[in-house]
Amino acid sequence: MLNLERLRTLDALARHGSVTGAADGLHVTTSAVSQQMAKLEREVGQQLLAKIGRGVRLTDAGRLLADHAARILSQVELAQSDIEAQRGEVVGEVRICAFPTAARGLFPAALTSLRADHPDLTVHTQELEPERGVRAVLRGDIDLAVVLDWSNKRLPVPGGLTKVELVDDAPDIAMPAGHPLADRDEVELEDFADDPWVSWPEGEFCYEWLMFTLRSRGIEPRIAHLAGEHHTQLALIAAGFGVCVAPRLGRGPVPDGVRLVPVRRTMRRHVHAVWRTDADRRPSVRAAVKALRVAGEGVMAAGG
């Protein structure tokens, strides 16, 4: 009889590609992963892992069993969803990730609501950028990811995932209070063709969006500073080191010396929840999506 937890370990190894990655995904130690794999090899009577330098790879038998493990675990998740749906109770645990401003803007209210309405539900959260969040849901490491895209640049969502919109965010342009356009009621992106920009780090989805958007308006962006945290970006703006796009969700207090001006041709940042379609019927997932949506409505009604 194959042990489900050992199959889960094999599946994590296949998805993450390393013992360390599997251990991180399963929230166990690397020695626990190695022990589970050794037991699984004894159970099936075949070598499932082969050493390559300091790492490992799956043998042919390992890949074959990993394919079966993925299908078995998917069926187990579907069975759990059906049982939860039949019982109709919001219990157990749900794992949620979100990009930083959504975590800051949505998690406090959503988690408070879930704790009050569903005291038997345990919620675990973490911050992940959108593309990493989607991959974590696909791998089964996360039940629900809060991700974003823009009206002119969509985030690809693979098959097998369900996506619903939580909230729309209309960012402003942040500039020093002494900027020549700081007294305007509205601005266009083209107005900042000669300004240095403070941007998200290279490789992040929002950095790619900013480059794409500015270039589509005929602007070759002059990126002066890179910062992942919006508070850091705004601090640089307050000190006079450029301009930046400032989303409203999760923005928090704006430093003295920063002026926020809406964009005339509104840029829309769409915030979505994404989960595995085979978990569609889980009451815990549906409750979490509802709590996040209500939190988003409340935050945006209060001005972000």
N, C-alpha and C positions, 0 to 999 in steps of 0.2 A: 504494500500500500504506500503510495507516494504521499509524503507529508506536505501539506499546503504551505506552511511557513518556509520550508526549504525550497519549494517551487517559487515562492515569492522572492527569496534571496537570489535564485538563479535568474529570474526575470529582471531583478534590479541590476545584476551584473551585466546582462545582455543589453539593457537600456543605457546604463551609465558607462560601460566599457572598462571599468576598473573596480578593484576591491574597495578602494577609498571612496569612489563615487557611489558605489552601492551602499556602503556603510552610511554615508551622509544622507542618501535618499531614504534609507530605512531607519535612521536615527539610532543606529547601533554601532558597536565598535568594529574595527576591521577584523579582529580576532573572532568575533561572533560570526561574521560573514564566512571566514575561512572554515570555522567549525561546522557551520550548517552545510557548506559545500562538500566537506569531507564526508559527512553523514549521508548526503544525497548520493555521492559517488558510490558509497558502500551499498546503499539501497538499490541502485540500478545496476551495479556491477560493471560500470564502465567509467573511464576517465572523462570528465566533463570539462576540465580546465587544463591548459598547457601553459607553462611558464615561458615568457618572452622577456629576456633581460630582467628588469625589476618588476615587470607587469605580468599580466596573464591574458590569455585569449581563450575563447570557447573552442573546444574540439568539434568535429562534425557531430558527434553524439550530443555534445553540449548545446549546439545550435538547434538540433532537432528537438531536444527536450525543451529548450527555451521557447521555441515556437508554440509547442503544446501548452507550456506554462502560461504564456500570454493569453491564449484562448481560454484556458481553464479559469484564470483569474478574472477575465472579463465576464465569464458566465457567473462566477461567484459574486462579483459586484452587481450584476443584473439581478441575481437571486436575492441579495441583500436589499436592493432597491424595491423589489416586488414585495418582500416581507415587510419592510418599513412602510410601504404604501398601503398594504392591506391593514396593517395595524393602525396606520394613520397618526402615529405619535412622533413628535420631533424629539428624538433621543439619540444617544451615541455621541459621535464626534464628527466635526466637519473642519476641514483644513482649508484656509483661505489665504491667498496672497494678493497683493496689490502694489502698483507702482507708488513711489513715496508720497506724492501729493494726495492721491486717493486714500492711502492708508491714513494719512494725517487728517484728511477732510471727512472720510466716511466711517472709519473703524470705530472711533469713540461712540458715536450715536448708534451705529448698527449693533455693536457688541452689547451696549447697554440695553437696547431693545430685546435682543435675543436672550440675554440673561434674565430679564423680567418676564418675558412671555414663555420661555422654554428652559426652565431651570435644570432640566435633565440633559440638556445638550452641552457638550464640551466643545469650545471653539478654539482652534489654534490659528494664529496669524503670523505672517512674515511679509517683508518687503521684497518684491522682485520686479524688475523691469518687464514691460509687456511681452516681449518675445520669449524671455526666459520663463515667464508665467505660463504662456501657452504650452511650451515644451514640458513644464512640470505637470500640467494637467494631462497631457498626452501620456506621460510616463506613469501617471497614477500617483505621483508624489504629493499632489495637491488636488483637492476636490473642486475648488472654485477659484478662478483667477479674475481679478479686476484689471482690465487692460484698457488701452486707449488707441484711437486713431484719429485722423483729421479728415475734414470734409473733402480735401483734395489729395489725401494719401491714406489709403486703407491698410489696416494690418491684416495680412493673410491669416485666415483661420482654417486649419486642415479639416478634412472630412472626419466625421465621428465626434465632432464637438458641436455644442449648442451655444449660440451667442444671443444675448438680449441687451438692449441699451438700458443703462441705469440713469444717466444724466447727460445733458449737453453743457459744455463750458465754452464761454466766449472770452478768450484771453484779451488782455490789453497790452499796450506797449508801455514799458517802464523806462523812464528817462530821468536824468537829473533835474531837479526843480529849476535850475538855471538854463535849461536847454531852450533854444529859440522856439520850439513847438510846444513847450510845456503848458501854455495858456490856451491851446486849441481845445475845442470840444470833441473833435475827431481828427484822426490822422490816416494817411495811407502808408503802406509799407515803403512805397517809392520815395516818401519824404525822407527816409533814413538811408538813402543810397550811399552817402558819404560818411556815415557814422560807423565807429567800431561797434561790434556786437559782442555781448556776453552770451555764450551758448551752453547747451548741454554737452557732455563729453562726446567725442567722436565715437561712432559705432552705435550710439543709442538711437532708437527709433525717432525721437524728437529732434535730434541733431540732423538726421537725414531729412526729416520733414522741413526743417528750417532752411537747409541748403536748397532743397527742391523748390520751396515756395519763393524764396528770394530770387533765385535764378529764373523762375517762371515769370517774375515781374521785371526781368531785365536788370537785376541787381547782382553783381558779383560780390558776395558777402566778404566783409573784412572782419574775420573772427579774431578778437583781441584776447579773450579770456574764456576758459572752459571751466564750468562748475556744475556738479550734479545736483546740488541743493539749491532750491529757489531762494532760501534766505541768504546764501552766499552770493548768488547772482545780484540780488537786490542791494546787498551791502556794497558790492562793487559799483552798482549804478549810483548809489548815494554818494560815493566818493568821486564820482565824475568820470568813470572809466568806460562809458559806453551806454548802449541801450539793450533791452532784451524783451522777449515775449514773456508776459506774466499771466499765467492761467489764474482763474479766480478760485477754483476748487483747492482747498487746503492752503490758501495763500497765507493766512495769518496776518499779524500786524505788519504794516509797511513802514520801513525806516523813515525818519525825518530826512528831507532832502530828495525824496523820490516822488515823481509825479506819474500817475497812471492815466493813460488816455486811450479811449476805445478806438478800434480800427473801423473806418467807414465801411469798407467791404469786409463784413464780419468774418473772422476766422472761427470755425467751429471745431472744438475738440470734443470728440464723442467718447464717453466712458461706458464700457460694456462689462458684463459678467460673462464668463466662458466656463463651461463645464462639459464633462464627457456625456454624450447623449445616452449611454447606457446607465447613467445615474439620474436620468431625467425625473424619475418618479420618486426619488428619495425626498421625504418630507423635510429632512434637515437641509438639503440643498435649496429646495423651494423657499423655506423659511429664511435662509441666509440671503437669497436674492431679493426677497421682499424687504427685508430689513435694510439692505444696502440701497435699494431704490428709494425707500422712504427717507433714509438718511440723506441721500443726494438731493431729494426735493426740499428737505428742510434747510440744508446748507445753502443751496442756490437761492432759496427764498430769502435767506438772511444776507444775501450779497456775497456768497462764497466763503 
